Structure formats: structure tokens, C-alpha cells
Amino acid sequence: MKKYFYPAMILMMFLLACESSHLPDGVLTRKKMVPILVDIHLSEAIFNQRFSIAMLKDSLPEDLYLSVCRKYKMDRTVLEKSLHYYGKHTAEFIPIYDQVLNVLSEMEVDAKRDSVKPIHVGGFDKDTSKIRKASAAADKTHLEVK
């Protein structure tokens, strides 16, 4: 078993090193594509909600894509070239998109979990009547002591 460990490690390192080298110039790696695609999907969700948030600007989709490019400090042509490349090489695009869907699913679960948590205003419990009664009783005993 040990005699196969080192050749397997060398083969894995070789394959990982070759992963990004076969990409044409100007095409983003798989690792860089995942967060960009996540942000694109979030941007599209914002665009789909534009009527409910009073954003009626026609150039909004263009602005959202450009904001993703600005966030990652890349030229728009790099994003277009990468999307074009991965669109033609679906076998490489499917694992990327699986990761994107996993990230979006985790974000959805986190958002639902956060929206279910009770909000405590001013440090009070949900049932503030108990706190008021307790503090009123404390005030009454404080007045009697004097």
C-alpha cells in the first residue's frame, strides 16, 4: 500500500498542475469561477426583485454584472471569455456549477436560520411582562426600605 502512495501523490500533483495550464489565456480557473458565479446569481436575484425595491432602471442588469467585475477587479472580457469557454466545455462546467449551487444552498439555509431567530430589543426577553412585574416589585420594595 505504501509503495503506491508516492506515485499516486506525484500523479495527483501533476494533474492539479495541469488543470489550469490547459485553459486558454484570459479564462478564469474553476476555483475563481465559483464565487463569481455565486455573485452573478445574487445579482440576478436583485434584478428580479427590482419592482419591489423600486429599481426601474433599464441598464440595471448591465450595472450588476459590471459591479461583479469591479468586485473581483477583472475586465468584463475576462468574464465573457470564461463563460464562453465553460459553456463550450460542459464537462468542466458541471463541477463548477455544483459548487455554486452548494454555496447558494448554504446561504439560503443560513438566511432562513437567521430569520427564525428571535430578535431581542433592548436586552429584554420575548415576554417583557415578567420583566416589568419584577422591576415594579423591586421598585416597591426599594421605596418601602427608605
Secondary structure in CASP SS format (residue, H / E / C, confidence):
PFRMAT SS
TARGET T0000
AUTHOR 0000-0000-0000
METHOD secondary structure of the structure
MODEL  1
M C 1.00
K H 1.00
K H 1.00
Y H 1.00
F H 1.00
Y H 1.00
P H 1.00
A H 1.00
M H 1.00
I H 1.00
L H 1.00
M H 1.00
M H 1.00
F H 1.00
L H 1.00
L H 1.00
A H 1.00
C H 1.00
E H 1.00
S H 1.00
S H 1.00
H C 1.00
L C 1.00
P C 1.00
D C 1.00
G C 1.00
V C 1.00
L C 1.00
T C 1.00
R H 1.00
K H 1.00
K H 1.00
M H 1.00
V H 1.00
P H 1.00
I H 1.00
L H 1.00
V H 1.00
D H 1.00
I H 1.00
H H 1.00
L H 1.00
S H 1.00
E H 1.00
A H 1.00
I H 1.00
F H 1.00
N H 1.00
Q C 1.00
R C 1.00
F C 1.00
S C 1.00
I C 1.00
A C 1.00
M C 1.00
L C 1.00
K C 1.00
D C 1.00
S C 1.00
L H 1.00
P H 1.00
E H 1.00
D H 1.00
L H 1.00
Y H 1.00
L H 1.00
S H 1.00
V H 1.00
C H 1.00
R H 1.00
K H 1.00
Y C 1.00
K C 1.00
M C 1.00
D C 1.00
R H 1.00
T H 1.00
V H 1.00
L H 1.00
E H 1.00
K H 1.00
S H 1.00
L H 1.00
H H 1.00
Y H 1.00
Y H 1.00
G H 1.00
K H 1.00
H C 1.00
T H 1.00
A H 1.00
E H 1.00
F H 1.00
I H 1.00
P H 1.00
I H 1.00
Y H 1.00
D H 1.00
Q H 1.00
V H 1.00
L H 1.00
N H 1.00
V H 1.00
L H 1.00
S H 1.00
E H 1.00
M H 1.00
E H 1.00
V H 1.00
D H 1.00
A H 1.00
K H 1.00
R H 1.00
D H 1.00
S H 1.00
V H 1.00
K C 1.00
P C 1.00
I C 1.00
H C 1.00
V C 1.00
G C 1.00
G C 1.00
F C 1.00
D C 1.00
K C 1.00
D C 1.00
T H 1.00
S H 1.00
K H 1.00
I H 1.00
R H 1.00
K H 1.00
A H 1.00
S H 1.00
A H 1.00
A H 1.00
A H 1.00
D H 1.00
K H 1.00
T H 1.00
H H 1.00
L H 1.00
E H 1.00
V H 1.00
K C 1.00
END
